């Protein structure tokens, strides 16, 4: 049981790092405006490990975990101005957006999860 739990945590952590990294790369391409998909076309968030449908609360929990792990894993000295979101801002955004984000009560598939994830991340980032 502990091995299974450790494997799940490691998988979620790796997925979080990859998903948030992909979001940051997509934001770099947005400097000139919206590039037709929020910068996530071709290298968006991966929800291949999720069993669908997924409830809104479970989805938000996964997204929060991914974002928090990414924030915690960044070296404060390596942060560059304008890249990423600082952990304090992240927590404030999570506190507000966890209840106000426009996410359906049930997410049916990976495409819907990517759309909901993109909207949720934008909400959190704007705080």
C-alpha positions as CSV (number, residue, x, y, z in Angstrom):
1,X,0.0,0.0,0.0
2,X,2.8,2.4,0.8
3,X,4.5,1.6,-2.5
4,X,1.3,2.4,-4.3
5,X,0.9,5.7,-2.4
6,X,4.5,6.7,-3.1
7,X,4.1,5.9,-6.8
8,X,0.9,8.0,-7.0
9,X,2.6,10.9,-5.2
10,X,5.7,10.7,-7.4
11,X,3.5,10.5,-10.6
12,X,1.4,13.5,-9.5
13,X,4.6,15.5,-8.7
14,X,6.2,14.8,-12.0
15,X,2.9,15.6,-13.8
16,X,2.7,18.8,-11.9
17,X,6.2,19.9,-12.9
18,X,5.6,19.1,-16.5
19,X,2.1,20.7,-16.6
20,X,3.1,23.9,-14.9
21,X,6.3,24.1,-17.0
22,X,4.2,23.7,-20.1
23,X,2.0,26.5,-19.0
24,X,5.0,28.8,-18.4
25,X,6.4,28.0,-21.9
26,X,3.0,28.8,-23.4
27,X,2.9,32.1,-21.6
28,X,6.2,33.1,-23.1
29,X,4.6,32.8,-26.6
30,X,1.7,35.1,-25.5
31,X,3.7,38.3,-25.4
32,X,2.3,39.4,-28.7
33,X,-1.2,38.4,-27.9
34,X,-3.3,35.2,-27.7
35,X,-1.8,32.6,-30.0
36,X,-5.0,30.6,-30.5
37,X,-5.1,28.5,-27.5
38,X,-3.7,30.2,-24.5
39,X,-0.2,29.1,-25.4
40,X,-1.0,25.4,-24.7
41,X,-1.4,24.0,-28.2
42,X,0.8,21.0,-28.8
43,X,2.3,20.8,-25.3
44,X,-0.6,21.3,-22.9
45,X,-1.4,19.8,-19.6
46,X,-1.4,16.0,-19.5
47,X,-4.4,14.3,-17.9
48,X,-3.6,10.8,-19.2
49,X,-3.4,9.5,-15.6
50,X,-6.9,10.8,-14.7
51,X,-10.0,8.5,-14.8
52,X,-12.9,10.4,-16.3
53,X,-15.4,11.7,-15.5
54,X,-13.8,13.5,-12.6
55,X,-15.6,15.7,-10.1
56,X,-14.9,19.4,-9.8
57,X,-13.6,19.1,-6.3
58,X,-11.2,16.3,-7.2
59,X,-10.0,18.2,-10.3
60,X,-9.4,21.4,-8.3
61,X,-7.5,19.3,-5.7
62,X,-5.2,17.9,-8.4
63,X,-4.6,21.3,-10.0
64,X,-3.8,22.8,-6.6
65,X,-1.4,20.0,-5.8
66,X,0.4,20.4,-9.2
67,X,0.7,24.2,-8.8
68,X,1.9,24.0,-5.2
69,X,4.5,21.3,-6.0
70,X,5.8,23.4,-8.9
71,X,6.0,26.5,-6.7
72,X,7.7,24.6,-3.9
73,X,10.2,23.0,-6.2
74,X,11.5,26.3,-7.7
75,X,14.7,27.6,-6.3
76,X,14.0,31.2,-5.2
77,X,17.3,32.4,-6.6
78,X,16.6,30.9,-10.0
79,X,13.3,32.8,-10.4
80,X,13.3,35.4,-13.1
81,X,11.1,38.5,-13.1
82,X,8.0,37.9,-15.1
83,X,8.2,34.1,-15.1
84,X,5.9,32.0,-13.0
85,X,3.9,32.9,-10.0
86,X,5.3,33.4,-6.5
87,X,4.0,31.1,-3.8
88,X,2.2,33.8,-1.8
89,X,0.3,34.9,-4.9
90,X,-0.4,31.3,-5.8
91,X,-2.0,30.6,-2.4
92,X,-4.1,33.8,-2.6
93,X,-5.3,32.8,-6.1
94,X,-6.1,29.2,-5.0
95,X,-8.1,30.6,-2.0
96,X,-10.2,32.7,-4.3
97,X,-10.5,30.6,-7.4
98,X,-11.2,27.3,-5.7
99,X,-14.7,28.5,-5.1
100,X,-15.2,31.1,-7.9
101,X,-13.6,29.5,-11.0
102,X,-16.0,28.5,-13.8
103,X,-15.4,24.8,-13.8
104,X,-18.2,22.3,-14.6
105,X,-19.3,20.0,-11.7
106,X,-18.1,17.0,-13.7
107,X,-15.3,16.9,-16.3
108,X,-15.9,14.3,-18.9
109,X,-12.6,13.9,-20.8
110,X,-9.1,15.1,-21.3
111,X,-10.1,18.0,-23.6
112,X,-12.5,19.3,-21.1
113,X,-9.9,18.9,-18.4
114,X,-7.4,20.9,-20.4
115,X,-9.9,23.7,-20.9
116,X,-10.9,23.7,-17.3
117,X,-7.3,23.6,-16.2
118,X,-6.4,26.5,-18.4
119,X,-9.3,28.6,-17.1
120,X,-8.4,27.7,-13.5
121,X,-4.7,28.5,-13.9
122,X,-5.6,31.9,-15.5
123,X,-7.9,32.7,-12.6
124,X,-5.2,31.8,-10.0
125,X,-2.5,33.7,-11.9
126,X,-4.6,36.9,-12.1
127,X,-4.9,37.2,-8.3
